[in-house]
Amino acid sequence: MSRNILCVIEFDRSPEVVVERATWLASANSCSLHLLVCDPITDFLGDSYVYLLESQDIANSIRLYQDEVLDEMVATVEKAGVHVEVSKSTERKVAEVVRREADARQPMYVMKGAHYYTPTERASLDDSDWDLIRDLEYPLWFVKPAAWQEKPVIIAAVDPLHAHDKPAHLDRMIIETAQAIAGQCKGMLRVLHTYQRLEEIGLRATWAFKPVKLPIKDIEAKILAEHTRALKILAETCDVPKEALHLMPGRAYEILPAFAFEQRASLVVMGALARSKLKQRIVGSTAARVLDHLHCDVLVAHAR
């Protein structure tokens, strides 16, 4: 993996915020920054089947504006002492362009903005983002338009019981990545693990099974003890202090966004699984349901 960060610039996705975050990360890791400008709209406006003088004028004005903004961003990066390169693409399939550039450069991180919708006050991912999550072989950092705290909170979302065949090393990778970033920004690490209680069984769990009822309290206690033990072992392996551990009952896709909001987190580090070519990579039902609902940045770490 090379000492560089690939930063995807899309002008409708808070590019200044993305570049600011990428510049800080490049500086913290003493590496270079490559800005990949992706803008299919100007190519679309120039297509023959929509060829009009007005559309050409619009495309040219967009390019001029983008060049001005890009020059300002490059100047900001260089002022921070980070070496920066720029390349541009007008291809429609942004995910393919990003994968191709990433394979050529083998970056430490690929950073990309997320669409922002003011009415719902959240950022959302689109199809190209999900394609990258499934197929990209490099850590994928989604930058959302929210300012980081002075002392950022970095959350590592783990599952030490390795549900859905998740490899044990993925949790270690998640924590180590979160630890490194927390150290670079002098932030605070939080390791969160959620576990399911017996509530999904519903009322049937209390039905009488002759000659006795199910020992619900005993089962609950055993579940809690098993998850506590697994989280403790993981924490000891990764040298995580006890006060940084959070074990919470409930559905992860409900608990994680609420926990991140309550902690005023700046970044959540999650995992994606590498499957066979037939199955490809899966994000898991939890991540798929929370990525759009986290107000903060999200870093997807891959288990190879």
Buried (B, 14 or more C-beta within 10 A) or exposed (E): EEEBBBBBBBBEBBBBBBBBBBBBBBBEBEBBBBBBBBBBBBEBBBEEEEEEEEBEEBBEEBBEEBEEBBEEBBEBBEEBEBEBEBBBBBEEBBBBBBBEBBEEBEBBBBBBBBBBEEEEEBBBBEEBBBBBBBBBBBBBBBBBBBEBBEEBBBBBBBBBBEEEEBBEEBBBBBBBBBBBBBEBBEBBBBBBBBBEBBEEEEEEEEEEEEEEEBEEEEBBEEBBEEBBEBBBEBBEEBEBEEEBBBBBBBBBBBBBBEBBEEBBBBBBBBBBBBEEEEEEBBBBEBBBBBBBBBBBBBBBBBBE
